[in-house]
Amino acid sequence: MKPQSDKIFANRVRWDLHENRLNRALIDGKAAGAPFIDLTPSNPTACEFTYDQDGIEAALAHPRISRYEPDPRGMSSARQAVSVYYREQEITLTADDLILTSGTSEAYSFLFRLLCNPGDEVLIPSPGYPLLEFLAELCDVKLIRYPLNYDHGWQINFPALSEAATERTRAVAVVHPNNPTGHYTARTDQRKLSRFCAERGIALIADEVFLDFSLAKTRETSFASADEAPTFTISGISKICGMPQMKLAWIAVSGPADQKKEALARLEIIADAYLSVGTPVQLAAPALLGMRLSFHRQVMQRLQTNLRELDAQLANQSARNRHSACNRLTCEGGWSVVLRVPALQSDEDLAISLLTKAGVYVHPGHFYDFSQPGYAVISLIVPENEFAEGIRRVLAYFG
């Protein structure tokens, strides 16, 4: 007798495994050899940036690579290199304040395990990145969304945030800058979030993987210096250095001294159960982080060039046909921008139509929890010529 699947697999992995219609259209198009321009990539290694290949190979050829000397928090040399990264931002953070992980997804999982019992809740922003849903389910954590309001820029809806909190709330997560909206949490809102968490005895989780990619000339303020509530700041070299394949991230712990000390001790035990960060990348960390400025310059140039191109094409379309005009929402940093389009159909139907009729692939807004149709999310790290042609096709579709 064949076992029934619903008796074999845990409730936490009972996902709908059917392909969505957009993914099916994408697969069918590729199988048919239909050419299209992809305006969604987030993998920097596939976007024509230049890397110091010799330097990377030299960093990974460390003489101690054959020795295994596990440290649950991560090798001190790697943690020291991360602390230097923060010191350059004028943030006092020592190597002892850090826990290394194999990626930011693992960092989230460690924090969910640290802070939540099964069924406990974490408040997350909406719109936001969809991966958190899966990570939370795998840790038996319930995500509760708090809205971000848009009015000439994005703001946290604090009354709605307060209303969303319950006795089971264990943490508030903030993405700084948000993905995909590209807005930074203002300093006043950072302080309000810290106070909100401190008053309720809950933690603050700050995802800062895109922190360095601000379109303003001034550096944005990190949550890593927050001390009013237990604060866990997540980042890694996937975005900072454009090296997602290296799998090195970290949790920076700050907040009241006693709670900070206990959090680090408990995180060390969690990390010791996995010891997931490879020796080669830890030994290479100082050199890899030293390469980030070259990558950063290339990305910033790409972001600025593509935004100028987008704005120019939007202005041209608006001048020609106001009734079918698209526009973009304010973007302060990060690698994505939100395009507002005429809501003539659902976002998924629009994305399928753009793919099959215009030969351009965008992400529909509902992927990121936009509650209303009329939004598309596009990547700003697409090579310039492809980006320009892709935008031209999107706007021509509405023209």
C-alpha positions in Angstrom: 0.0 0.0 0.0 1.5 3.3 -1.1 1.9 5.8 1.8 -0.1 9.0 1.6 2.0 12.1 1.2 0.0 14.1 3.7 1.0 11.5 6.3 4.7 11.6 5.4 5.5 15.3 5.2 5.3 17.9 8.0 2.7 20.6 7.9 5.4 23.3 7.6 6.3 22.0 4.1 2.8 21.5 2.7 3.3 24.1 0.0 1.5 24.3 -3.2 4.0 22.8 -5.6 2.1 23.7 -8.7 3.9 26.3 -11.0 2.3 29.7 -11.1 1.1 30.8 -14.5 4.0 33.3 -15.0 6.6 30.7 -14.3 4.9 28.3 -16.7 4.9 30.9 -19.4 8.6 31.6 -18.8 9.5 27.9 -19.0 7.5 27.4 -22.1 9.0 30.5 -23.7 12.5 29.3 -23.0 11.7 25.8 -24.3 10.4 27.3 -27.5 13.5 29.4 -27.9 11.6 32.7 -27.7 14.0 35.6 -27.0 13.2 38.0 -24.2 14.9 40.6 -22.1 15.0 39.8 -18.4 14.4 42.9 -16.2 14.4 40.9 -12.9 18.0 39.6 -12.2 19.4 39.9 -8.7 22.5 37.8 -9.3 25.4 40.3 -9.8 27.7 37.7 -11.1 25.5 37.3 -14.2 25.2 41.1 -14.9 28.5 41.9 -16.5 30.3 43.4 -13.6 34.1 43.1 -13.5 35.7 41.1 -10.6 39.3 40.8 -9.5 39.6 37.1 -10.5 43.2 36.8 -9.5 42.6 38.5 -6.2 39.7 36.2 -5.4 41.8 33.1 -6.3 44.7 34.3 -4.2 42.3 35.0 -1.2 41.0 31.4 -1.4 44.5 30.0 -1.6 45.2 30.7 2.0 47.9 28.5 3.6 45.7 27.5 6.5 42.9 26.3 4.2 43.6 22.6 4.9 43.2 23.0 8.7 39.9 22.8 10.5 39.7 25.1 13.5 36.0 25.6 14.2 34.7 28.6 16.1 30.9 28.7 16.6 30.9 32.5 16.2 33.1 32.4 13.2 36.9 32.8 12.9 38.1 35.9 14.7 40.0 37.1 11.7 36.8 37.1 9.6 34.8 38.8 12.4 37.5 41.4 12.8 37.3 42.2 9.1 33.5 42.7 9.4 34.1 45.0 12.4 36.4 47.1 10.3 33.7 47.4 7.7 31.4 48.9 10.4 34.2 51.0 11.8 34.5 52.7 8.4 30.9 53.7 8.8 31.8 55.2 12.2 29.9 52.4 14.1 31.6 50.9 17.1 31.2 47.2 16.7 33.7 44.6 17.9 34.4 41.1 16.6 32.8 39.8 19.8 29.5 41.4 18.7 29.2 39.3 15.6 28.0 35.8 14.7 28.9 34.5 11.2 26.4 32.6 9.1 26.5 30.9 5.7 24.0 33.5 4.4 21.3 35.9 5.5 18.7 33.3 5.1 20.5 31.2 7.7 20.8 34.4 9.9 17.0 34.8 9.8 16.6 31.2 10.7 19.0 31.5 13.7 17.1 34.5 14.9 13.6 32.9 14.5 14.9 30.0 16.6 16.5 32.3 19.1 13.4 34.5 19.7 10.3 32.4 18.9 8.5 29.4 20.1 6.3 27.6 17.6 3.4 29.8 16.7 5.0 33.0 17.9 4.8 36.1 15.6 7.2 38.4 13.8 6.0 41.6 12.3 7.3 42.3 8.8 6.8 45.2 6.3 4.4 45.0 3.4 5.4 45.4 0.5 8.4 43.2 1.2 10.6 40.3 0.0 8.7 37.0 -0.3 11.5 34.7 0.9 10.7 35.5 4.6 7.5 33.6 4.3 9.3 30.3 3.6 12.0 30.9 6.2 9.3 31.6 8.9 7.3 28.5 8.0 10.4 26.3 8.3 10.9 27.6 11.8 7.1 27.4 12.8 6.9 31.1 13.1 3.9 33.2 12.0 4.5 36.4 10.0 2.2 39.4 10.6 2.5 42.2 8.1 2.5 45.9 8.9 1.8 48.3 6.1 4.2 50.8 4.5 2.3 53.9 3.2 3.3 55.7 0.0 2.9 59.5 -0.2 5.8 61.1 -2.1 7.9 58.4 -0.5 7.5 55.4 1.8 6.8 55.6 5.5 6.0 53.0 8.2 2.3 53.1 9.3 3.0 53.1 13.1 -0.6 53.0 14.2 -1.1 49.9 12.1 2.2 48.5 13.4 0.9 48.9 17.0 -2.4 47.3 16.1 -0.6 44.3 14.5 1.3 43.5 17.7 -0.1 40.9 20.0 1.0 39.0 23.1 2.7 36.5 20.8 4.8 39.1 18.9 8.5 38.4 19.5 10.2 40.7 17.0 9.7 43.4 14.4 11.7 43.1 11.2 12.7 46.0 9.1 14.5 46.0 5.7 16.8 49.0 5.4 16.6 49.8 2.5 13.4 47.9 1.8 13.3 45.4 -1.1 11.7 46.1 -3.5 10.6 49.7 -2.6 14.2 51.0 -2.2 13.4 53.3 0.7 15.5 53.7 3.8 14.0 53.9 7.3 14.3 57.5 8.4 16.4 58.2 11.6 13.3 59.3 13.4 11.5 56.1 12.5 14.5 54.1 13.5 14.3 55.6 17.0 10.5 55.0 17.1 11.0 51.4 16.1 13.6 50.9 18.8 11.3 52.5 21.4 8.4 50.4 20.2 10.3 47.2 20.7 11.8 48.3 24.0 8.4 49.2 25.5 7.0 45.8 24.5 10.0 43.7 25.5 10.6 42.4 21.9 13.5 42.3 19.5 14.3 44.3 16.4 15.7 42.6 13.3 17.2 44.9 10.7 18.1 43.5 7.3 20.7 45.8 5.8 22.1 43.8 2.8 21.6 46.8 0.5 22.6 49.5 3.0 25.7 50.6 1.0 23.8 51.3 -2.2 22.3 54.7 -1.4 21.5 57.0 -4.3 22.0 60.0 -2.0 25.5 61.4 -1.4 25.3 60.9 2.3 25.7 57.5 4.0 22.6 56.1 5.6 22.5 55.2 9.3 22.8 51.6 10.2 20.7 50.0 12.9 23.8 48.3 14.2 24.4 51.1 16.7 20.9 50.9 18.2 20.9 50.2 21.9 17.4 50.8 23.2 16.1 47.3 22.4 17.8 44.0 21.6 18.7 44.6 17.9 20.0 42.1 15.4 21.4 43.6 12.2 21.9 41.2 9.2 24.2 41.7 6.3 26.7 39.8 4.2 29.1 39.8 1.2 26.4 38.6 -1.2 25.4 42.2 -1.9 28.2 44.2 -0.3 30.8 42.5 -2.4 28.6 41.1 -5.1 29.6 37.6 -4.2 26.5 35.5 -3.4 28.4 32.3 -4.2 30.8 32.8 -1.3 28.0 32.3 1.3 29.2 34.5 4.1 26.9 36.7 6.2 26.6 37.8 9.8 24.4 38.9 12.6 25.6 42.0 14.5 24.1 42.1 18.0 23.4 45.4 19.9 21.1 46.6 22.6 21.0 46.7 26.4 24.2 45.1 27.8 22.7 42.2 29.7 20.3 41.2 26.9 23.0 41.5 24.3 25.4 39.3 26.3 22.7 36.6 26.7 21.7 36.8 23.1 25.2 36.3 21.9 25.7 33.3 24.2 22.6 31.6 23.0 23.3 32.4 19.3 26.7 30.8 19.8 25.1 27.6 20.8 22.8 27.7 17.8 25.7 28.3 15.5 27.7 25.6 17.2 25.0 23.1 16.3 25.6 23.8 12.6 29.1 25.1 12.1 28.0 25.9 8.6 30.4 28.6 7.4 33.2 27.1 5.4 36.9 27.6 6.4 38.0 28.9 2.9 35.6 31.9 2.8 36.3 32.8 6.4 40.0 32.9 5.7 39.4 34.9 2.6 37.0 37.4 4.3 39.5 40.2 4.9 40.6 40.2 1.3 37.1 39.8 -0.2 35.7 42.7 1.9 38.7 44.7 0.7 37.5 44.3 -2.9 34.0 45.7 -2.2 34.7 49.3 -3.2 35.5 48.4 -6.8 32.2 46.4 -7.0 30.4 49.2 -5.3 31.5 51.8 -7.8 30.4 49.7 -10.7 27.0 49.1 -9.2 26.4 52.7 -8.3 27.2 53.7 -11.8 24.8 51.1 -13.2 22.0 52.1 -10.8 22.3 55.8 -11.7 22.6 55.2 -15.4 19.6 52.9 -15.5 17.5 55.3 -13.4 18.3 58.2 -15.7 17.3 56.1 -18.7 14.1 55.0 -17.0 13.2 58.6 -16.1 14.0 59.9 -19.6 11.8 57.2 -21.2 9.0 57.8 -18.7 9.1 61.6 -19.4 9.0 61.0 -23.2 6.0 58.6 -22.9 4.1 61.1 -20.6 4.7 63.9 -23.1 3.3 61.7 -26.0 0.3 60.1 -24.2 -0.8 61.1 -20.8 -3.6 58.6 -20.7 -1.3 55.6 -20.9 1.6 57.0 -19.0 3.5 54.9 -16.4 5.6 56.4 -13.6 8.0 55.1 -11.0 7.8 55.3 -7.3 10.5 57.1 -5.3 13.6 55.0 -4.9 16.4 55.9 -2.5 18.7 52.9 -2.8 19.0 49.1 -3.4 18.9 47.3 -6.7 15.2 47.5 -7.6 12.6 50.1 -8.6 8.8 49.9 -8.6 7.0 50.9 -11.8 3.4 52.0 -11.5 1.4 51.1 -14.6 -2.2 51.3 -15.8 -4.1 48.7 -13.8 -5.9 47.2 -16.8 -5.5 43.7 -15.6 -4.0 41.7 -12.7 -0.2 42.1 -12.2 0.3 38.5 -13.1 -1.7 38.8 -16.3 0.3 41.9 -17.1 3.6 40.1 -16.5 2.5 37.2 -18.7 1.4 39.5 -21.5 4.6 41.5 -21.4 6.6 38.3 -21.6 4.6 36.7 -24.4 3.7 39.8 -26.5 6.6 42.3 -25.8 9.4 39.8 -25.0 10.3 41.3 -21.6 10.2 39.7 -18.2 9.2 41.7 -15.1 8.1 40.7 -11.6 4.4 41.4 -10.8 3.8 43.5 -7.7 1.8 40.8 -5.9 5.1 38.8 -5.6 6.1 41.4 -3.1 2.7 41.7 -1.4 1.4 44.9 -3.2 -2.3 44.8 -2.3 -3.5 46.5 -5.5 -2.8 45.8 -9.2 -0.8 48.2 -11.3 2.7 47.6 -10.1 5.8 45.9 -11.6 9.2 45.4 -10.0 12.3 45.7 -12.1 16.0 45.3 -11.4 18.4 48.2 -11.8 21.5 46.1 -12.2 20.6 44.9 -15.6 23.3 45.8 -18.2 22.5 49.3 -19.5 21.7 48.4 -23.1 19.4 45.6 -22.2 17.7 47.7 -19.6 17.1 50.6 -22.0 15.6 48.2 -24.6 13.5 46.4 -22.0 12.0 49.6 -20.7 11.3 50.7 -24.2 9.3 47.5 -24.8 7.4 47.9 -21.5 6.4 51.5 -22.3 5.6 50.6 -25.9 3.2 47.9 -24.6 1.1 50.7 -22.9 1.5 53.1 -25.8 
